Amino acid sequence: EAQVTQNPRYLITVTGKKLTVTCSQNMNHEYMSWYRQDPGLGLRQIYYSMNVEVTDKGDVPEGYKVSRKEKRNFPLILESPSPNQTSLYFCASSLPPGQGSDTQYFGPGTRLTVL
Amino acid sequence: GQNIDQPTEMTATEGAIVQINCTYQTSGFNGLFWYQQHAGEAPTFLSYNVLDGLEEKGRFSSFLSRSKGYSYLLLKELQMKDSASYLCAVMDSNYQLIWGAGTKLIIKP
């Protein structure tokens, strides 16, 4: 089954404690991205990756890091989480933009609370 | 700046028709998407328009006018399960997706 998986699904942590949210897709997609979703603001892109070892900042990259060492995995790293990073996070993958099939496939989401 | 506008909330009756509008101002245009998102779940793809006109897919249709920076999603024969948020997104000239805040659709019996 084609899917994007994220772990953990729920996480409560404290300020300053490093954490990683994993994302994996089994569709051989080149393009992957991370979004955060906050009430009234819609989806905002944090980072995206066009292919292995290629990552770029989205609209709200401050406080986040990513890596793309393998095509299927795109982890999101919060080195020193702060309460304003409390949000719902989605990972998504797709074929490269502009190739006629730009449907984004989303993971189930990770609800993060930073105390 | 880039901007996507859609109504915050709409209410409709089961069995009726509802139209959700989306207007956009972006740096270039490489397509417009509609996604459905049930509360607490991931968005799922509904439609994609890159040329002007109407795209029909079962009970759902999506319309695009590039000259007006305008799209709508039309839902027919509404069912209770259609209660969800509907997200409009535009791909700009850099192939970056710009998302609207979403329209929460409430279906009443």
Interface residues (C-beta under 8 A of the other chain):
Chain A: G40 L41 G42 L43 R44 Q45 Y48 G58 F90 P97 G98 D102 T103 Q104 Y105 F106 G107 P108 G109
Chain B: I4 T8 N30 G31 F33 Y35 G40 E41 A42 P43 T44 F45 Y48 L87 A89 M91 Y95 Q96 L97 W99 G100 A101 G102
